[in-house]
Each structure stands twice: as C-alpha cells, then as structure tokens.
C-alpha cells in the first residue's frame, strides 16, 4: 500500500502528529523518501497538522481527564510535537479553563470522604496532584484551604 494512502487511513480514524506518522510508516519499512513525500502531501492538504493535534489532545486531557498544565504539556511533547507548539496549545486551552476549579475537582476526588486525613494521606494527595500536572504552589494552597475548611 502507498505510504500516503496508509497514512491517510490512519488519519481518518484519529488525529496523529507528524512524528507519529513518520514512525508508523518507518516501522512498516517504508523508504525515507516516500515517507517525506507522504508527510509533505498530507501537510499541504491540511490532513496533517501538529497544532490541531496538540489542541485536540490538550482539550480532551483537560475536559475528560482533568489534567493540569504541566502534565498536558509533557504528554503533548511525548506525541513528538515540539516544545513551543505544546506550550502554545496548553496556554490556549488553559486560557479557556478555570484552573482553580479544575484543581478543586481533582482534590475532591482524592480527598477522603470520611474523617480528617492524616499527614501521610495529605502527602499522597499532594504527590498525586503534582503527577496530574498541577503547579506545586497551587496544590499547597488548595490543600491548606481544604484543611482550614475542616478545622472550622
């Protein structure tokens, strides 16, 4: 099968980055010149657009998974999309989202339903929220606010 047709069939199913298309075609043993020609044609036809992939990924990571900005940026870069484009997509998506409420939702999911959490549980929640991509200072502020609300 022609590299262009193969890549187009992948793109018909889901958005893929240029890097993902290149690596998939290379794994199938397609010649480098043929890969470059297919990528060039797909880019010209706007079937392949890393910015669109980054924005789509960022929106779904935020709305469906509740990820924080650092995690979303790392995941976009893992797709083979450049650092500047990833940062731009994250900034655009998080400009549309209330990050404080997103962090509060994530904290509510992790917070114990009954009783006051001990220090060990607080550390576990803190680490989990950092892994989810939220900034450390905002996580600490949210944890302090939640604890202060319990002490009242």
N, C-alpha and C positions, 0 to 999 in steps of 0.2 A: 504494500500500500504506500502511496505517495506520502511524504512527510507532512506536506501541507494539509492533505485530507485527514490524516491521522490526528494532527494537532487540532484541526477544526472540529473533529468529532469529540475530542476531549473537552474543548471549549463549549460545545453545545450542551454538555452535561453540567459543567460548573466553571466558575472563573478560575483561571490559573495564571500565575505570574510567568514572565518571560523565562526566568530561571527554571521554573518547574517544567515548562515545555521543552526547553533545551535538554534538561537532564533526562526526561522521559524518552525523548527521541534518541538521545545518546545510548540509553540502556537498551533500546531496540536495535542498536547497531547502525543507525542512520549516519551517513557521511557528514562531516562537519560543514561542508559547503552547502549541502542540501538542507541542513538544519538552519543555517544562517539565511538561506533563501526563503524558507518557510516562515521563519520568525519575521523577516523583513516584510513579506507579503501580508502576514496577519496583522502586523503593526500598522501598515499603510491602510489596510481595510478597517482598522479600529476594532478588530475582533480580539486583539491582544493589547491590553492597556494596564500597566502596572499601577497607575494611580487609581484606576477604577477598582482593581483587585484590593489594593490597600484600604480604600474607603469602605468597600463592602465588608471586608474582614473586620475592620475596626468597628463598624456599626453592629455587626452581629455579635462580636465579642463583648461589646458593652451592653447591648439590649438583651441578649439571650443568656449570656454567661455572667454578666455583672463584673467584668474585669476592670482593673484600674489601668491608668495610662502607661505605666512602665511595662506591665505585662503585655499589653496590646502591642506596644512598640516592639518589644522583643520578639513576639510571635510573628509580626509582620516582617521583621528582618529575617526571621527563620525561613520565610517563604522565598527568600532570595531577592527581596526588594531592598533598595538602597536606604541607608540611614536617614538621609534628608527627606526622601519621599515618605518614609514611615513616620518620621516626626511630624511632617506636614499633615498627613492623614489623621494622626492622633490628635493634633491640635484642632483640626477642623471638626472632628467628631465630638471631642470633649468640649468644644465651644458651644455645642448644641445641647449638652447634657449637664444636669445639676450634679456635680461630682460629690457634693456633700450628702445628697440623698442616696446616691449610689453606694457610698461608703456606709451609710447608716443601714441600708438594706442588707449589705454583706455582713455587717456587725450583728444585726438582729438574727440573721440565720445562724451565726456561730455562737451567739450568747446563750448560756444555759437557760432553760425555760423556768426552772425552779431554783430558788435559793441564790445566795451570793457566791460568785465564783472565787476560788482561792487564787493565790498568786501564780501558781503553776498553770492554771487554766487561762488566766489573763495572758501569760507569756505565749501559750499555744495559740490563742486567738490572734495575738499581735503578729506572730510569725506567719500564720495563715493569711492574714490580710496583706502582709508585705509580699508574700508569694503571689497573691492575687493581683499585685501591681499598684497598690495604693502607696502614696508617699508616707514615709515614717512619721513626720511631724503631724500630718492629718490623722493618722491612725492613733497616735498617742493622745491627741486632743479628743478624738471621739471616744476612746476608752476612758479617759478621765471624766468626760461629760457623762458617760453612761454610769460610771461608778458613783459620781456625785449625785446623780438622779436616784440611785439606790439608797444612798446614805440619808436622804431627806426624809 
